Amino acid sequence: MAKDQALFLAKQSLYENLETLQTSLMRCVEEGMIDLDDDYYNEVLGLIQDSETLKTWGELAEAVARGKALETDIAAWLSRHGKTTVSLSWPTNLPK
């Protein structure tokens, strides 16, 4: 039961981080920097949808790795446009 709860909490943390990335990109849409067809935006949306069906720690670890990579890419892109971001706290020490 404790492992199920830990997986649920880690999935919740992943989901919250992805929502933060989506919100950041939505601000860019509102400012006319990108549109809703942007690759980063669609990747974040896809990962949010994928995160809802995660059932194992391995799947979660893969999604976290993808999320971290997206965060890094989006932060670099925003930086080039004079925007700053806040580092997100991703689930760590995931069991295998």
Secondary structure in CASP SS format (residue, H / E / C, confidence):
PFRMAT SS
TARGET T0000
AUTHOR 0000-0000-0000
METHOD secondary structure of the structure
MODEL  1
M C 1.00
A H 1.00
K H 1.00
D H 1.00
Q H 1.00
A H 1.00
L H 1.00
F H 1.00
L H 1.00
A H 1.00
K H 1.00
Q H 1.00
S H 1.00
L H 1.00
Y H 1.00
E H 1.00
N H 1.00
L H 1.00
E H 1.00
T H 1.00
L H 1.00
Q H 1.00
T H 1.00
S H 1.00
L H 1.00
M H 1.00
R H 1.00
C H 1.00
V H 1.00
E H 1.00
E C 1.00
G C 1.00
M C 1.00
I C 1.00
D C 1.00
L C 1.00
D C 1.00
D C 1.00
D H 1.00
Y H 1.00
Y H 1.00
N H 1.00
E H 1.00
V H 1.00
L H 1.00
G H 1.00
L H 1.00
I H 1.00
Q H 1.00
D H 1.00
S H 1.00
E C 1.00
T C 1.00
L C 1.00
K C 1.00
T C 1.00
W H 1.00
G H 1.00
E H 1.00
L H 1.00
A H 1.00
E H 1.00
A H 1.00
V H 1.00
A H 1.00
R H 1.00
G H 1.00
K H 1.00
A H 1.00
L H 1.00
E H 1.00
T H 1.00
D H 1.00
I H 1.00
A H 1.00
A H 1.00
W H 1.00
L H 1.00
S H 1.00
R H 1.00
H C 1.00
G C 1.00
K C 1.00
T C 1.00
T C 1.00
V C 1.00
S C 1.00
L C 1.00
S C 1.00
W C 1.00
P C 1.00
T C 1.00
N C 1.00
L C 1.00
P C 1.00
K C 1.00
END
